[in-house]
Structure formats: C-alpha cells, structure tokens
Amino acid sequence: MPPRKRLSPAERRAQLLDVAARLFAAHRYDDVLMEDVAERAGVSRALLYQHFPNKRDLFAALYRQVADQLLARTRLDPADTLVEQLTEGLDAHIAYFDENRNTVLAANRVLAGDPLIQTIITDELDALRERLLGVLPLADTATRQTVSGVLKSWLVFVQVLCVDWLAQTTPPRCSRSELRDVCIGALLGAVRPLLAEDPAPDWPRTPSKHAG
C-alpha cells in the first residue's frame, strides 16, 4: 500500500470539512459522531480534535463555509434587473437548503439557541441586506433606514418560511420555484410603497409553471 499523502493543516481542515458536509447532509445532527468523521477521513480522532475540539465547532466551521459559499453565489449584478438578481440568489439558497435538508435543519432547529451558529446566520443575513440596499433606488437616508428595517424583517421571514418548508414531511409541498416567487412577491409588496421609483417593473411576470 502506498504511503498516505501528508496534507498541510489547511488541506487537512478542508478535507475534514468536506467529509463532515457529506455526513451532516445525510444524517440528523445528533446521529453524526466525531469518530465517524475521523473514520471517513482516514485520520485519528486525536488529529480531528486538533482541528475541531467538538462536534459543535466542526458544524459551526462547516456552516460558516456554507454561508460564505452561498454569499459568493449571490453577488448582485447591476446589469440584471432586481427580479433577476433575486431569482438567482433565492434559487441558489433554496437549492442548497433542499439538497442539504439535515444540515439546514440542524442550524435552524437543533442549534437554534447556539450563539455561534446564530452569529453565522445573522452575519449572512446582514450581508444580504447590505447588498439589496445597494441595488434598490433609495432617494435619501431616511428612506434607506426604513427600507433597511423592512429588509431585515423580510430576510427573517424568508429564513423561517424556507425552514418550515424543509421541515414539512407530508404533501402537498410547494415547489422550489413557487417558494422563491412567494419570497420575491413578499419583498416587492413590502418595499414598493416606500420607493418613488418601482424597483421591479417586470414583476409580476407572466404566470408560468416551473419544475420545482
């Protein structure tokens, strides 16, 4: 058997997070054990604990990575309309949530009271709010402050709605595209009365059915 390749600390950390991502996606949080992560990664438990002292820290590092990756996939392009930007960003988030149900439910249900996990979620929501403020037609500082508060509430609404959607185990459940459009409609309905200029003249779009 060839000798095992030595990895740098950064490479080993990335490998452990990759293994953890697959395990947390496939199993409930309480069913994932640190020894399972070590075994799947082909390392000793002592080495795993050098990088992550406990399961909560491992999960927090993973969820921080997920938040950063989702933010990178939802950069708002001024060349696109607001509806196009919202569609792209929500599609990325909802797709990840749907494909990693156990991970998202762990962060938002099992670890809902954990300060570190909630800081990660809050930081992502704040970053998304700042990006949206940067593309909305805001006439003055007072309007910006008012819209900022609306966006904060809307992002929490989207988070709760998506988590409830994931937790639903019995049909009927709306499709991904229907969930996305509910979120877009809620935002535009909330901010339009506050703005002098319609931020989304292309909404509502022509009704159509999309695969969820």
Backbone as a chain_set.jsonl record, in Angstrom:
{"seq": "MPPRKRLSPAERRAQLLDVAARLFAAHRYDDVLMEDVAERAGVSRALLYQHFPNKRDLFAALYRQVADQLLARTRLDPADTLVEQLTEGLDAHIAYFDENRNTVLAANRVLAGDPLIQTIITDELDALRERLLGVLPLADTATRQTVSGVLKSWLVFVQVLCVDWLAQTTPPRCSRSELRDVCIGALLGAVRPLLAEDPAPDWPRTPSKHAG", "coords": {"N": [[0.862, -1.195, 0.0], [0.653, 2.199, -0.905], [2.325, 4.969, 0.734], [0.425, 7.128, 2.87], [-0.627, 10.281, 1.691], [0.766, 13.229, 2.927], [-0.901, 15.981, 4.281], [-1.168, 19.539, 4.259], [-1.912, 21.694, 7.107], [-4.087, 23.372, 6.34], [-5.084, 22.028, 4.103], [-5.822, 19.607, 5.298], [-7.805, 20.471, 7.057], [-9.713, 21.378, 5.209], [-10.319, 18.935, 3.994], [-11.472, 17.539, 6.146], [-13.727, 19.114, 6.621], [-15.07, 18.7, 4.247], [-15.719, 15.979, 4.42], [-17.305, 16.096, 6.719], [-19.398, 17.675, 5.757], [-20.727, 15.949, 4.001], [-21.595, 13.962, 5.779], [-23.226, 15.37, 7.639], [-25.175, 16.235, 5.916], [-26.375, 13.876, 5.174], [-27.309, 12.704, 7.491], [-29.132, 13.12, 10.608], [-28.294, 15.731, 12.924], [-27.772, 14.849, 15.582], [-27.101, 12.239, 15.133], [-24.651, 12.139, 13.945], [-21.372, 11.346, 14.597], [-18.234, 12.24, 16.06], [-16.236, 10.337, 15.801], [-17.091, 9.016, 13.545], [-16.625, 10.908, 11.562], [-13.831, 11.079, 11.696], [-13.132, 8.459, 10.98], [-14.182, 8.26, 8.346], [-12.603, 10.172, 7.133], [-10.161, 9.041, 7.341], [-8.373, 9.5, 9.423], [-6.918, 9.863, 12.707], [-8.845, 10.131, 15.747], [-7.651, 11.875, 17.493], [-6.246, 13.613, 15.819], [-8.37, 14.781, 14.435], [-9.589, 16.157, 16.552], [-7.641, 18.014, 17.061], [-8.055, 19.903, 15.11], [-10.788, 20.522, 15.359], [-12.358, 21.021, 18.28], [-14.77, 19.896, 19.191], [-18.004, 18.538, 18.246], [-19.865, 20.56, 17.789], [-18.23, 22.786, 17.185], [-17.069, 21.858, 14.844], [-19.345, 21.649, 13.2], [-20.115, 24.349, 13.176], [-17.94, 25.542, 11.834], [-18.283, 24.342, 9.368], [-20.827, 25.372, 8.657], [-20.299, 28.085, 8.517], [-18.61, 28.089, 6.319], [-20.429, 27.233, 4.374], [-22.223, 29.432, 4.393], [-20.532, 31.462, 3.444], [-19.99, 30.473, 0.886], [-22.545, 30.501, -0.28], [-23.064, 33.236, -0.213], [-21.134, 34.056, -2.022], [-22.218, 33.033, -4.331], [-24.379, 34.616, -4.713], [-23.888, 37.192, -5.566], [-24.829, 40.432, -6.441], [-25.606, 41.555, -9.618], [-25.366, 44.523, -11.325], [-26.109, 44.7, -13.961], [-28.268, 43.091, -14.308], [-31.851, 42.854, -13.838], [-33.674, 43.718, -10.823], [-35.47, 41.671, -10.14], [-34.352, 39.516, -11.557], [-31.936, 39.286, -10.192], [-32.803, 38.697, -7.594], [-34.087, 36.282, -8.126], [-31.944, 34.632, -8.921], [-30.351, 34.608, -6.588], [-32.12, 33.585, -4.598], [-32.787, 31.122, -5.749], [-30.301, 29.803, -5.577], [-29.957, 29.605, -2.777], [-32.293, 28.187, -1.955], [-32.019, 25.824, -3.399], [-29.672, 24.762, -2.234], [-30.6, 24.45, 0.416], [-32.671, 22.556, 0.055], [-31.271, 20.353, -0.896], [-29.594, 19.79, 1.168], [-30.947, 19.165, 3.538], [-30.863, 18.129, 6.232], [-28.615, 19.415, 7.291], [-29.327, 22.147, 7.204], [-31.636, 22.167, 8.816], [-30.464, 21.398, 11.189], [-28.924, 23.651, 11.841], [-30.91, 25.593, 12.128], [-32.876, 24.584, 13.762], [-32.1, 22.404, 15.623], [-29.759, 23.582, 16.688], [-30.654, 26.092, 17.279], [-30.534, 27.812, 19.452], [-27.872, 28.276, 19.812], [-25.246, 30.51, 20.275], [-23.017, 30.921, 18.53], [-23.7, 29.669, 16.092], [-25.987, 31.149, 15.471], [-24.834, 33.651, 15.154], [-23.404, 33.273, 12.782], [-25.526, 32.886, 10.968], [-26.852, 35.359, 11.267], [-24.855, 37.136, 10.394], [-24.707, 36.442, 7.682], [-27.302, 37.155, 6.799], [-27.212, 39.903, 7.306], [-25.233, 40.684, 5.49], [-26.506, 40.079, 3.071], [-28.616, 41.876, 3.25], [-27.279, 44.356, 3.08], [-26.336, 44.186, 0.458], [-28.721, 44.196, -0.996], [-29.687, 46.73, -0.317], [-27.89, 48.182, -1.737], [-28.702, 47.998, -4.373], [-31.276, 48.874, -4.613], [-33.504, 51.567, -5.482], [-32.936, 54.117, -3.643], [-33.912, 57.123, -2.264], [-33.049, 58.859, -0.243], [-31.422, 59.24, 3.01], [-33.264, 58.735, 5.069], [-35.181, 57.145, 3.802], [-33.562, 54.968, 3.202], [-32.999, 53.956, 5.77], [-35.542, 53.17, 6.597], [-36.229, 51.24, 4.652], [-34.173, 49.463, 5.11], [-34.893, 48.362, 7.592], [-37.226, 47.04, 6.804], [-36.153, 45.179, 5.026], [-34.611, 43.651, 6.779], [-36.59, 42.397, 8.307], [-37.859, 41.011, 6.247], [-35.895, 39.198, 5.403], [-35.686, 37.542, 7.64], [-38.254, 36.497, 7.561], [-38.08, 35.031, 5.142], [-36.146, 33.158, 5.892], [-37.466, 31.729, 7.982], [-39.717, 30.79, 6.586], [-38.536, 29.139, 4.629], [-37.263, 27.219, 6.227], [-39.466, 26.081, 7.527], [-40.679, 25.011, 5.277], [-38.791, 23.098, 4.541], [-38.986, 21.425, 6.745], [-41.422, 20.283, 6.435], [-42.958, 17.258, 5.976], [-45.003, 15.913, 4.849], [-47.057, 15.72, 1.938], [-49.344, 18.225, 0.489], [-46.472, 19.926, -0.817], [-45.163, 23.033, -1.71], [-43.445, 23.882, -4.799], [-39.906, 24.46, -5.486], [-39.651, 26.744, -7.129], [-42.113, 27.996, -6.746], [-41.946, 28.588, -4.007], [-39.777, 30.357, -4.073], [-40.909, 32.461, -5.611], [-42.963, 33.33, -3.94], [-41.412, 34.49, -1.944], [-40.112, 36.563, -3.371], [-42.343, 38.079, -4.202], [-43.31, 38.897, -1.692], [-41.256, 40.59, -0.793], [-41.226, 42.672, -2.749], [-43.821, 43.629, -2.501], [-43.613, 44.743, 0.021], [-41.647, 46.79, -0.141], [-42.286, 48.484, -2.273], [-44.29, 50.529, -1.654], [-42.669, 52.339, -0.329], [-40.857, 53.501, -1.996], [-39.967, 55.898, -4.482], [-39.577, 55.208, -7.067], [-40.459, 52.429, -9.073], [-39.02, 49.424, -8.202], [-39.091, 47.083, -9.621], [-40.359, 46.785, -12.382], [-40.849, 44.635, -14.006], [-42.273, 42.794, -12.591], [-45.39, 41.631, -11.372], [-44.312, 38.727, -13.16], [-45.106, 37.056, -16.294], [-47.421, 34.575, -15.628], [-46.327, 31.251, -15.061], [-45.604, 27.743, -15.038], [-43.114, 26.13, -13.268], [-40.645, 23.588, -12.975], [-40.118, 22.158, -9.815]], "CA": [[0.0, 0.0, 0.0], [1.481, 3.399, -0.944], [2.195, 5.772, 1.943], [-0.633, 8.135, 2.829], [-0.121, 11.607, 1.385], [0.692, 14.185, 4.029], [-1.596, 17.202, 3.915], [-0.907, 20.715, 5.078], [-3.047, 21.935, 8.012], [-5.223, 23.932, 5.606], [-5.643, 20.957, 3.274], [-6.473, 18.651, 6.175], [-9.032, 21.096, 7.538], [-10.66, 21.347, 4.095], [-10.752, 17.55, 3.822], [-12.369, 17.194, 7.249], [-14.989, 19.811, 6.402], [-15.748, 18.034, 3.128], [-16.294, 14.746, 4.971], [-18.385, 16.496, 7.62], [-20.519, 18.169, 4.955], [-21.481, 14.8, 3.493], [-22.235, 13.268, 6.889], [-24.309, 16.179, 8.191], [-26.243, 16.282, 4.917], [-27.019, 12.562, 5.065], [-27.834, 12.236, 8.781], [-29.506, 14.127, 11.595], [-27.148, 16.237, 13.682], [-27.493, 14.011, 16.754], [-26.622, 10.926, 14.704], [-23.283, 12.257, 13.427], [-20.394, 11.243, 15.67], [-16.897, 12.684, 15.668], [-15.451, 9.179, 15.349], [-17.496, 8.733, 12.167], [-15.908, 11.856, 10.713], [-12.424, 10.667, 11.667], [-13.013, 7.216, 10.22], [-14.403, 8.551, 6.929], [-11.477, 10.966, 6.648], [-8.946, 8.249, 7.426], [-7.446, 10.106, 10.378], [-7.193, 9.509, 14.096], [-9.708, 11.078, 16.433], [-6.789, 12.904, 18.082], [-5.971, 14.605, 14.779], [-9.61, 15.52, 14.202], [-9.813, 17.076, 17.671], [-6.697, 19.121, 16.948], [-8.657, 20.913, 14.23], [-12.126, 20.88, 15.846], [-12.428, 20.456, 19.633], [-16.009, 19.167, 19.434], [-18.887, 18.466, 17.081], [-20.477, 21.874, 17.552], [-17.254, 23.622, 16.495], [-16.958, 21.326, 13.487], [-20.539, 22.054, 12.459], [-20.07, 25.799, 13.003], [-16.982, 25.829, 10.762], [-18.928, 23.924, 8.118], [-21.912, 26.271, 8.294], [-19.661, 29.333, 8.101], [-18.159, 27.859, 4.944], [-21.635, 27.215, 3.544], [-22.72, 30.804, 4.282], [-19.615, 32.189, 2.563], [-20.179, 29.981, -0.475], [-23.829, 30.993, -0.774], [-22.9, 34.662, -0.482], [-20.356, 34.185, -3.262], [-23.095, 32.681, -5.458], [-25.495, 35.559, -4.803], [-23.426, 38.554, -5.809], [-25.829, 41.108, -7.246], [-25.04, 42.119, -10.834], [-26.184, 45.673, -11.724], [-26.58, 44.539, -15.332], [-29.519, 42.335, -14.254], [-32.94, 43.51, -13.114], [-33.789, 43.288, -9.426], [-36.135, 40.368, -10.117], [-33.373, 38.519, -11.997], [-30.965, 39.114, -9.116], [-33.478, 37.98, -6.514], [-34.331, 34.916, -8.576], [-30.687, 33.882, -8.883], [-29.928, 34.417, -5.203], [-33.036, 32.678, -3.898], [-32.633, 29.779, -6.318], [-29.085, 29.199, -5.015], [-30.194, 29.261, -1.385], [-33.32, 27.15, -1.816], [-31.452, 24.568, -3.9], [-28.793, 24.214, -1.195], [-31.424, 24.017, 1.536], [-33.405, 21.345, -0.295], [-30.329, 19.256, -1.104], [-28.86, 19.571, 2.42], [-32.024, 19.386, 4.494], [-30.451, 17.856, 7.612], [-27.674, 20.45, 7.71], [-30.054, 23.397, 7.426], [-32.495, 21.992, 9.987], [-29.604, 21.379, 12.379], [-28.546, 25.027, 12.171], [-32.058, 26.438, 12.426], [-33.772, 23.953, 14.735], [-31.353, 21.729, 16.69], [-28.809, 24.517, 17.288], [-31.259, 27.42, 17.158], [-30.15, 28.656, 20.569], [-26.417, 28.366, 19.937], [-24.837, 31.862, 19.868], [-22.089, 30.916, 17.409], [-24.458, 29.358, 14.874], [-26.856, 32.285, 15.174], [-23.986, 34.729, 14.642], [-23.132, 32.958, 11.381], [-26.751, 33.155, 10.215], [-27.085, 36.803, 11.29], [-23.853, 37.78, 9.528], [-25.098, 36.243, 6.281], [-28.487, 37.966, 6.533], [-26.787, 41.301, 7.254], [-24.519, 40.887, 4.225], [-27.517, 40.099, 2.016], [-29.372, 43.135, 3.379], [-26.456, 45.438, 2.54], [-26.303, 44.056, -0.995], [-30.008, 44.636, -1.518], [-29.736, 48.179, -0.17], [-27.033, 48.762, -2.769], [-29.299, 47.935, -5.712], [-32.609, 49.47, -4.6], [-33.497, 53.017, -5.737], [-33.207, 54.799, -2.38], [-33.789, 58.549, -2.547], [-32.39, 59.608, 0.822], [-31.019, 58.454, 4.181], [-34.446, 58.283, 5.815], [-35.75, 56.012, 3.07], [-32.644, 53.835, 3.365], [-33.178, 53.382, 7.094], [-36.835, 52.489, 6.641], [-36.143, 50.047, 3.809], [-33.263, 48.531, 5.782], [-35.678, 47.636, 8.575], [-38.115, 46.125, 6.082], [-35.33, 44.076, 4.506], [-34.235, 42.792, 7.903], [-37.758, 41.568, 8.617], [-38.12, 40.124, 5.109], [-34.906, 38.112, 5.401], [-36.1, 36.601, 8.693], [-39.432, 35.821, 7.005], [-37.615, 34.041, 4.172], [-35.473, 32.091, 6.64], [-38.474, 30.92, 8.674], [-40.539, 30.139, 5.576], [-37.767, 28.058, 3.999], [-37.045, 26.154, 7.218], [-40.744, 25.382, 7.673], [-40.858, 24.256, 4.026], [-37.92, 21.919, 4.641], [-39.44, 20.537, 7.817], [-42.675, 19.645, 6.042], [-42.678, 15.895, 5.51], [-46.175, 15.339, 4.186], [-47.548, 16.553, 0.838], [-48.619, 18.835, -0.624], [-45.458, 20.932, -0.534], [-44.982, 23.825, -2.925], [-42.19, 23.645, -5.495], [-38.856, 25.442, -5.234], [-39.94, 27.986, -7.846], [-43.242, 28.636, -6.075], [-41.413, 29.142, -2.77], [-38.975, 31.529, -4.465], [-41.767, 33.552, -6.061], [-43.618, 33.864, -2.739], [-40.43, 35.358, -1.284], [-39.931, 37.762, -4.189], [-43.563, 38.868, -4.106], [-43.395, 39.494, -0.357], [-40.313, 41.712, -0.73], [-41.656, 43.78, -3.593], [-45.016, 44.197, -1.895], [-43.239, 45.485, 1.217], [-40.821, 47.976, -0.392], [-42.841, 49.378, -3.301], [-44.909, 51.754, -1.114], [-41.669, 53.209, 0.28], [-39.94, 53.991, -3.014], [-40.541, 56.765, -5.51], [-39.408, 54.506, -8.345], [-40.761, 51.0, -8.986], [-37.761, 48.694, -8.357], [-39.272, 45.847, -10.397], [-41.482, 46.894, -13.325], [-41.065, 43.343, -14.659], [-42.968, 41.89, -11.664], [-45.353, 40.169, -11.554], [-44.011, 38.245, -14.502], [-46.155, 36.252, -16.877], [-47.535, 33.321, -14.862], [-45.892, 30.007, -15.713], [-45.295, 26.657, -14.118], [-41.732, 25.684, -13.355], [-40.338, 22.379, -12.192], [-39.597, 22.536, -8.51]], "C": [[0.894, 1.239, 0.0], [1.294, 4.222, 0.321], [1.113, 6.839, 1.771], [-0.015, 9.512, 2.589], [-0.298, 12.523, 2.58], [0.034, 15.459, 3.519], [-1.16, 18.35, 4.816], [-2.086, 20.914, 6.03], [-4.278, 22.475, 7.291], [-5.891, 22.865, 4.742], [-6.376, 19.93, 4.133], [-7.794, 19.211, 6.696], [-10.109, 21.06, 6.439], [-11.195, 19.936, 3.875], [-11.755, 17.159, 4.903], [-13.728, 17.874, 7.079], [-15.782, 19.178, 5.26], [-16.422, 16.742, 3.609], [-17.479, 15.084, 5.875], [-19.61, 16.96, 6.842], [-21.374, 17.015, 4.453], [-22.225, 14.089, 4.621], [-23.413, 14.063, 7.461], [-25.469, 16.307, 7.208], [-27.047, 14.982, 4.908], [-27.712, 12.124, 6.354], [-28.269, 13.407, 9.662], [-28.281, 14.503, 12.421], [-26.777, 15.3, 14.829], [-26.916, 12.649, 16.381], [-25.211, 10.956, 14.129], [-22.318, 12.27, 14.604], [-19.023, 11.678, 15.172], [-16.044, 11.506, 15.185], [-15.833, 8.762, 13.933], [-16.753, 9.636, 11.19], [-14.449, 11.436, 10.575], [-12.238, 9.421, 10.815], [-13.171, 7.47, 8.724], [-13.224, 9.322, 6.323], [-10.164, 10.2, 6.676], [-7.907, 8.847, 8.351], [-7.802, 9.627, 11.779], [-8.132, 10.544, 14.712], [-8.881, 12.205, 17.047], [-6.497, 14.003, 17.063], [-7.215, 15.441, 14.482], [-9.82, 16.552, 15.307], [-8.777, 18.204, 17.705], [-7.277, 20.254, 16.117], [-9.99, 21.419, 14.782], [-12.316, 20.227, 17.211], [-13.674, 19.631, 19.913], [-16.901, 19.244, 18.194], [-19.52, 19.817, 16.77], [-19.519, 22.796, 16.815], [-17.048, 23.158, 15.054], [-18.144, 21.777, 12.646], [-20.523, 23.561, 12.199], [-19.105, 26.188, 11.885], [-17.57, 25.463, 9.405], [-19.99, 24.928, 7.708], [-21.395, 27.653, 7.918], [-19.175, 29.216, 6.661], [-19.348, 27.874, 3.984], [-22.153, 28.632, 3.32], [-21.844, 31.617, 3.334], [-19.807, 31.771, 1.107], [-21.489, 30.479, -1.076], [-23.774, 32.487, -1.055], [-22.133, 34.888, -1.78], [-21.216, 33.9, -4.485], [-24.254, 33.654, -5.622], [-24.988, 36.999, -4.883], [-24.391, 39.22, -6.777], [-25.154, 41.83, -8.409], [-25.914, 43.287, -11.294], [-26.685, 45.586, -13.161], [-27.906, 43.794, -15.389], [-30.601, 43.166, -13.557], [-32.976, 42.985, -11.685], [-34.424, 41.914, -9.34], [-35.176, 39.263, -10.546], [-32.359, 38.241, -10.899], [-31.574, 38.346, -7.94], [-33.702, 36.52, -6.881], [-33.058, 34.08, -8.463], [-30.26, 33.592, -7.451], [-30.812, 33.449, -4.444], [-32.943, 31.259, -4.439], [-31.413, 29.073, -5.728], [-29.315, 28.751, -3.577], [-31.19, 28.113, -1.24], [-32.808, 25.81, -2.322], [-30.534, 23.939, -2.854], [-29.62, 23.685, -0.036], [-32.098, 22.674, 1.24], [-32.478, 20.139, -0.398], [-29.527, 18.924, 0.155], [-29.802, 19.813, 3.606], [-31.564, 19.212, 5.939], [-29.511, 18.931, 8.141], [-28.405, 21.736, 8.058], [-30.959, 23.291, 8.652], [-31.668, 21.943, 11.276], [-29.262, 22.798, 12.808], [-29.725, 25.834, 12.685], [-33.033, 25.844, 13.439], [-32.964, 23.374, 15.901], [-30.453, 22.713, 17.437], [-29.337, 25.947, 17.263], [-30.84, 28.365, 18.279], [-28.655, 28.832, 20.727], [-25.939, 29.73, 19.44], [-23.922, 31.881, 18.646], [-22.819, 30.651, 16.1], [-25.342, 30.536, 14.497], [-26.065, 33.489, 14.681], [-23.67, 34.515, 13.165], [-24.347, 33.296, 10.518], [-27.009, 34.657, 10.138], [-26.116, 37.542, 10.38], [-24.223, 37.631, 8.059], [-26.303, 37.112, 5.929], [-28.126, 39.445, 6.443], [-26.063, 41.615, 5.948], [-25.495, 40.946, 3.055], [-28.317, 41.399, 2.058], [-28.578, 44.304, 2.798], [-26.397, 45.376, 1.017], [-27.605, 44.536, -1.615], [-30.156, 46.153, -1.405], [-28.924, 48.866, -1.267], [-27.65, 48.769, -4.152], [-30.707, 48.517, -5.758], [-32.515, 50.984, -4.827], [-33.909, 53.796, -4.491], [-32.914, 56.29, -2.536], [-32.983, 59.294, -1.49], [-32.098, 58.684, 2.0], [-32.216, 57.918, 4.95], [-35.09, 57.088, 5.13], [-34.881, 54.782, 3.237], [-32.852, 53.162, 4.716], [-34.489, 52.606, 7.187], [-36.788, 51.184, 5.86], [-35.23, 49.012, 4.452], [-34.007, 47.713, 6.83], [-36.634, 46.642, 7.943], [-37.329, 44.921, 5.57], [-34.926, 43.114, 5.615], [-35.377, 41.852, 8.254], [-38.036, 40.568, 7.496], [-37.148, 38.946, 5.106], [-35.223, 37.085, 6.488], [-37.321, 35.813, 8.224], [-39.016, 34.718, 6.037], [-36.96, 32.863, 4.879], [-36.49, 31.158, 7.296], [-39.314, 30.141, 7.666], [-39.809, 28.947, 4.957], [-37.527, 26.905, 4.964], [-38.341, 25.373, 7.442], [-41.026, 24.513, 6.452], [-40.021, 22.974, 4.049], [-38.452, 20.913, 5.651], [-40.718, 19.801, 7.453], [-42.389, 18.29, 5.417], [-43.861, 15.252, 4.799], [-46.639, 16.269, 3.07], [-48.921, 17.142, 1.19], [-47.592, 19.852, -0.138], [-45.231, 21.715, -1.81], [-43.614, 23.547, -3.526], [-41.153, 24.705, -5.111], [-39.196, 26.773, -5.887], [-41.115, 28.721, -7.221], [-42.798, 29.279, -4.768], [-40.616, 30.409, -3.056], [-39.87, 32.703, -4.822], [-42.591, 34.142, -4.921], [-42.68, 34.854, -2.04], [-40.233, 36.663, -2.058], [-41.158, 38.663, -4.077], [-43.696, 39.567, -2.766], [-42.463, 40.698, -0.244], [-40.827, 42.904, -1.521], [-42.918, 44.433, -3.044], [-44.69, 45.069, -0.693], [-42.502, 46.782, 0.892], [-41.423, 48.94, -1.404], [-43.505, 50.635, -2.717], [-43.902, 52.761, -0.571], [-40.791, 53.914, -0.738], [-40.654, 54.85, -4.048], [-40.52, 56.105, -6.871], [-39.689, 53.02, -8.153], [-39.463, 50.217, -9.205], [-37.863, 47.476, -9.268], [-40.473, 45.968, -11.326], [-41.784, 45.594, -14.054], [-41.736, 42.33, -13.734], [-44.358, 42.434, -11.372], [-45.097, 39.78, -13.005], [-45.174, 37.399, -15.019], [-46.247, 34.924, -16.136], [-47.088, 32.121, -15.693], [-45.585, 28.993, -14.643], [-43.869, 26.202, -14.347], [-41.588, 24.383, -12.571], [-39.727, 22.804, -10.895], [-38.331, 21.802, -8.176]], "O": [[1.807, 1.33, 0.821], [0.223, 4.185, 0.926], [0.914, 7.377, 0.682], [0.992, 9.866, 3.204], [-1.375, 12.589, 3.173], [0.377, 15.956, 2.446], [-0.827, 18.15, 5.984], [-3.159, 20.36, 5.791], [-5.399, 22.073, 7.603], [-7.118, 22.805, 4.66], [-7.433, 19.435, 3.742], [-8.79, 18.491, 6.765], [-11.269, 20.75, 6.709], [-12.381, 19.755, 3.602], [-12.768, 16.522, 4.614], [-14.763, 17.272, 7.365], [-17.011, 19.126, 5.3], [-17.562, 16.456, 3.242], [-18.526, 14.44, 5.807], [-20.74, 16.665, 7.231], [-22.603, 17.09, 4.475], [-23.364, 13.66, 4.437], [-24.472, 13.498, 7.734], [-26.617, 16.47, 7.621], [-28.253, 14.991, 4.662], [-28.6, 11.272, 6.323], [-27.823, 14.539, 9.475], [-27.359, 13.706, 12.596], [-25.602, 14.992, 15.026], [-26.31, 11.98, 17.218], [-24.635, 9.904, 13.853], [-22.432, 13.105, 15.5], [-18.695, 11.502, 13.998], [-15.231, 11.655, 14.273], [-15.007, 8.219, 13.2], [-16.31, 9.194, 10.13], [-13.896, 11.436, 9.475], [-11.3, 9.336, 10.022], [-12.39, 6.96, 7.921], [-12.892, 9.145, 5.151], [-9.168, 10.647, 6.106], [-6.706, 8.724, 8.11], [-8.869, 9.054, 11.997], [-8.202, 11.685, 14.255], [-9.335, 13.347, 17.121], [-6.501, 15.187, 17.402], [-7.128, 16.655, 14.3], [-10.189, 17.693, 15.029], [-9.021, 19.243, 18.319], [-7.02, 21.427, 16.388], [-10.29, 22.609, 14.685], [-12.423, 19.004, 17.296], [-13.651, 18.757, 20.78], [-16.582, 19.93, 17.224], [-19.688, 20.17, 15.602], [-19.937, 23.52, 15.911], [-16.874, 23.978, 14.153], [-17.974, 22.233, 11.515], [-20.884, 24.0, 11.107], [-19.414, 27.064, 11.078], [-17.383, 26.178, 8.421], [-20.061, 25.305, 6.538], [-21.996, 28.327, 7.081], [-19.319, 30.154, 5.877], [-19.273, 28.463, 2.906], [-22.484, 29.0, 2.193], [-22.357, 32.376, 2.512], [-19.789, 32.609, 0.206], [-21.536, 30.838, -2.253], [-24.369, 32.959, -2.024], [-22.447, 35.801, -2.543], [-20.977, 34.457, -5.557], [-25.031, 33.533, -6.569], [-25.599, 37.911, -4.327], [-24.735, 38.647, -7.811], [-24.235, 42.623, -8.203], [-27.083, 43.081, -11.622], [-27.594, 46.323, -13.541], [-28.602, 43.852, -16.402], [-30.294, 44.071, -12.781], [-32.39, 41.948, -11.374], [-33.979, 41.073, -8.559], [-35.184, 38.181, -9.959], [-31.962, 37.094, -10.693], [-30.939, 37.46, -7.367], [-33.529, 35.629, -6.049], [-33.091, 32.954, -7.968], [-29.858, 32.474, -7.13], [-30.313, 32.585, -3.723], [-33.012, 30.297, -3.675], [-31.475, 27.884, -5.414], [-28.919, 27.649, -3.196], [-30.95, 27.172, -0.484], [-33.121, 24.769, -1.745], [-30.601, 22.735, -2.608], [-29.368, 22.581, 0.447], [-32.092, 21.77, 2.076], [-32.859, 19.028, -0.028], [-28.855, 17.894, 0.207], [-29.491, 20.558, 4.535], [-31.849, 20.061, 6.783], [-29.598, 19.317, 9.307], [-28.133, 22.348, 9.091], [-31.038, 24.23, 9.444], [-32.122, 22.394, 12.327], [-29.303, 23.118, 13.996], [-29.567, 26.667, 13.577], [-33.924, 26.544, 13.921], [-33.127, 23.807, 17.042], [-30.386, 22.688, 18.666], [-28.56, 26.9, 17.23], [-30.793, 29.579, 18.084], [-28.207, 29.473, 21.678], [-26.199, 30.081, 18.289], [-24.042, 32.774, 17.807], [-22.581, 31.338, 15.106], [-25.436, 30.885, 13.321], [-26.57, 34.268, 13.873], [-23.668, 35.467, 12.385], [-24.213, 33.917, 9.463], [-27.345, 35.177, 9.073], [-26.51, 38.47, 9.673], [-24.077, 38.571, 7.279], [-26.322, 37.739, 4.871], [-28.668, 40.166, 5.605], [-26.255, 42.683, 5.367], [-25.334, 41.766, 2.15], [-28.656, 41.956, 1.014], [-29.14, 45.149, 2.102], [-26.407, 46.415, 0.357], [-27.593, 45.208, -2.646], [-30.697, 46.789, -2.31], [-29.232, 49.987, -1.672], [-27.167, 49.483, -5.031], [-31.281, 48.642, -6.84], [-31.543, 51.61, -4.404], [-35.087, 54.099, -4.304], [-31.801, 56.674, -2.897], [-32.299, 60.266, -1.812], [-32.469, 57.51, 1.997], [-32.196, 56.784, 5.429], [-35.498, 56.131, 5.789], [-35.393, 53.674, 3.398], [-32.878, 51.934, 4.802], [-34.544, 51.527, 7.777], [-37.247, 50.147, 6.34], [-35.485, 47.812, 4.349], [-33.785, 46.509, 6.949], [-36.838, 45.544, 8.461], [-37.787, 43.783, 5.67], [-34.903, 41.901, 5.411], [-35.166, 40.659, 8.474], [-38.403, 39.421, 7.755], [-37.549, 37.815, 4.832], [-35.047, 35.886, 6.274], [-37.416, 34.608, 8.458], [-39.535, 33.603, 6.099], [-37.185, 31.709, 4.515], [-36.385, 29.937, 7.176], [-39.591, 28.959, 7.872], [-40.392, 27.877, 4.783], [-37.582, 25.741, 4.566], [-38.319, 24.146, 7.538], [-41.552, 23.408, 6.58], [-40.48, 21.91, 3.633], [-38.377, 19.703, 5.439], [-41.063, 18.805, 8.088], [-41.655, 18.197, 4.433], [-43.734, 14.174, 4.218], [-46.618, 17.488, 3.24], [-49.597, 16.631, 2.084], [-47.825, 20.556, 0.845], [-45.117, 21.126, -2.885], [-42.724, 23.036, -2.846], [-41.484, 25.716, -4.492], [-39.045, 27.823, -5.263], [-41.113, 29.951, -7.17], [-43.221, 30.39, -4.449], [-40.764, 31.414, -2.361], [-39.621, 33.825, -4.382], [-42.888, 35.336, -4.934], [-43.106, 35.923, -1.602], [-40.193, 37.741, -1.465], [-41.028, 39.87, -3.879], [-44.147, 40.71, -2.707], [-42.838, 41.718, 0.336], [-40.855, 44.025, -1.011], [-43.069, 45.653, -3.113], [-45.407, 46.03, -0.412], [-42.706, 47.784, 1.577], [-41.086, 50.124, -1.385], [-43.293, 51.723, -3.252], [-44.248, 53.925, -0.37], [-40.052, 54.832, -0.382], [-41.788, 54.57, -4.438], [-41.348, 56.407, -7.73], [-39.217, 52.416, -7.19], [-38.858, 50.324, -10.272], [-36.845, 46.898, -9.648], [-41.498, 45.328, -11.093], [-42.849, 45.454, -14.655], [-41.77, 41.14, -14.045], [-44.485, 43.635, -11.137], [-45.592, 40.41, -13.939], [-46.102, 37.073, -14.279], [-45.247, 34.215, -16.025], [-47.428, 31.999, -16.87], [-45.336, 29.338, -13.488], [-43.464, 25.925, -15.476], [-42.328, 24.127, -11.622], [-38.9, 23.715, -10.865], [-37.762, 22.009, -7.104]]}, "num_chains": 1, "name": "protein.A"}
